[in-house]
Amino acid sequence: MKIASKLVLALVAAATCGLAAAQSDVSDQQRRERNREEAIAKWEHQQSGGAVTERRDDDSIRPHKSVRENTQHAAQKTRSFTHRQLQKMRHFGARQDAQHPGPANPARESNKAPAALGK
């Protein structure tokens, strides 16, 4: 009885491994076919003189941005951020000046001379 159960267990294990290997082969073949089709489509599109495109996971296609476009986009974002920060500083300075006005005629200190270079 023990030999029969071991034999059945070995056969079931072998069948399971064979089935898993067959499924793996099928999925590998499908992946290779999909990659081949994408490569051929990309090559044909490049040969036709069209723009390079990118296929996303949801099968939508969008054109690649050029390096120049990416650089300009980043520069524009930086300029926008810098402008907003400067505006905040100006508004803050104006609020502070309104809350704490300085003297109308500030006193000049005559004993303060600019430091000369090399002294």
C-alpha contacts under 8 A as a table, 3 or more apart, distances in Angstrom:
res1	aa1	res2	aa2	distance
1	M	4	A	5.21
1	M	5	S	6.37
2	K	5	S	5.29
2	K	6	K	6.19
3	I	6	K	5.14
3	I	7	L	6.08
4	A	7	L	5.05
4	A	8	V	6.22
5	S	8	V	5.10
5	S	9	L	6.06
6	K	9	L	5.04
6	K	10	A	6.10
7	L	10	A	5.12
7	L	11	L	6.22
8	V	11	L	5.09
8	V	12	V	6.13
9	L	12	V	5.15
9	L	13	A	6.16
10	A	13	A	5.11
10	A	14	A	6.12
11	L	14	A	5.08
11	L	15	A	6.10
12	V	15	A	5.10
12	V	16	T	6.14
13	A	16	T	5.12
13	A	17	C	6.22
14	A	17	C	5.18
14	A	18	G	6.17
15	A	18	G	5.07
15	A	19	L	6.14
16	T	19	L	5.12
16	T	20	A	6.19
17	C	20	A	5.13
17	C	21	A	6.17
18	G	21	A	5.16
18	G	22	A	6.21
19	L	22	A	5.11
19	L	23	Q	6.27
20	A	23	Q	5.17
20	A	24	S	6.15
21	A	24	S	5.04
21	A	25	D	6.19
22	A	25	D	5.13
22	A	26	V	6.32
23	Q	26	V	5.11
23	Q	27	S	6.25
24	S	27	S	5.21
24	S	28	D	6.05
25	D	28	D	5.10
25	D	29	Q	6.08
26	V	29	Q	5.13
26	V	30	Q	6.21
27	S	30	Q	5.05
27	S	31	R	6.12
28	D	31	R	5.10
28	D	32	R	6.13
29	Q	32	R	5.10
29	Q	33	E	6.16
30	Q	33	E	5.10
30	Q	34	R	6.18
31	R	34	R	5.13
31	R	35	N	6.14
32	R	35	N	5.07
32	R	36	R	6.02
33	E	36	R	5.05
33	E	37	E	6.16
34	R	37	E	5.16
34	R	38	E	6.22
35	N	38	E	5.13
35	N	39	A	6.09
36	R	39	A	5.11
36	R	40	I	6.14
37	E	40	I	5.18
37	E	41	A	6.09
38	E	41	A	5.10
38	E	42	K	6.06
39	A	42	K	5.13
39	A	43	W	6.09
40	I	43	W	5.07
40	I	44	E	6.07
41	A	44	E	5.15
41	A	45	H	6.09
42	K	45	H	5.10
42	K	46	Q	6.19
42	K	52	V	7.64
42	K	53	T	7.72
43	W	46	Q	5.14
43	W	47	Q	6.14
44	E	47	Q	5.06
44	E	48	S	6.21
45	H	48	S	5.17
45	H	49	G	6.71
45	H	50	G	5.75
45	H	51	A	7.62
45	H	52	V	7.43
46	Q	49	G	5.33
46	Q	50	G	5.76
46	Q	51	A	7.00
46	Q	52	V	6.59
47	Q	50	G	7.57
51	A	63	P	6.73
51	A	64	H	7.82
52	V	63	P	6.04
52	V	64	H	6.06
53	T	61	I	6.36
53	T	62	R	5.58
53	T	63	P	4.18
53	T	64	H	5.41
54	E	61	I	5.60
54	E	62	R	5.57
54	E	63	P	6.01
54	E	64	H	6.21
55	R	59	D	5.95
55	R	60	S	5.93
55	R	61	I	4.69
55	R	62	R	6.87
56	R	59	D	5.34
56	R	60	S	5.58
56	R	61	I	6.33
57	D	60	S	7.41
65	K	69	E	5.98
65	K	70	N	6.47
66	S	69	E	5.17
66	S	70	N	6.34
67	V	70	N	5.09
67	V	71	T	6.07
68	R	71	T	5.07
68	R	72	Q	6.07
69	E	72	Q	5.13
69	E	73	H	6.05
70	N	73	H	5.13
70	N	74	A	6.24
71	T	74	A	5.18
71	T	75	A	6.10
72	Q	75	A	5.02
72	Q	76	Q	6.03
73	H	76	Q	5.17
73	H	77	K	6.27
74	A	77	K	5.14
74	A	78	T	6.23
75	A	78	T	5.03
75	A	79	R	6.15
76	Q	79	R	5.08
76	Q	80	S	6.07
77	K	80	S	5.09
77	K	81	F	6.12
78	T	81	F	5.12
78	T	82	T	6.10
79	R	82	T	5.13
79	R	83	H	6.05
80	S	83	H	5.13
80	S	84	R	6.24
81	F	84	R	5.19
81	F	85	Q	6.28
82	T	85	Q	5.15
82	T	86	L	6.20
83	H	86	L	5.20
83	H	87	Q	6.17
84	R	87	Q	5.11
84	R	88	K	6.26
85	Q	88	K	5.07
85	Q	89	M	6.30
86	L	89	M	5.02
86	L	90	R	6.19
87	Q	90	R	5.08
87	Q	91	H	6.17
88	K	91	H	5.18
88	K	92	F	6.04
89	M	92	F	5.03
89	M	93	G	6.10
90	R	93	G	5.11
90	R	94	A	6.15
91	H	94	A	5.06
91	H	95	R	6.16
92	F	95	R	5.13
92	F	96	Q	6.17
93	G	96	Q	5.10
93	G	97	D	6.09
94	A	97	D	5.10
94	A	98	A	6.14
95	R	98	A	5.07
95	R	99	Q	6.20
96	Q	99	Q	5.11
96	Q	100	H	5.90
96	Q	101	P	7.91
97	D	100	H	5.20
97	D	101	P	5.16
97	D	102	G	7.49
98	A	101	P	5.87
102	G	106	P	7.98
103	P	106	P	5.64
109	E	112	K	5.84
110	S	113	A	7.46
115	A	119	K	7.81
116	A	119	K	6.04
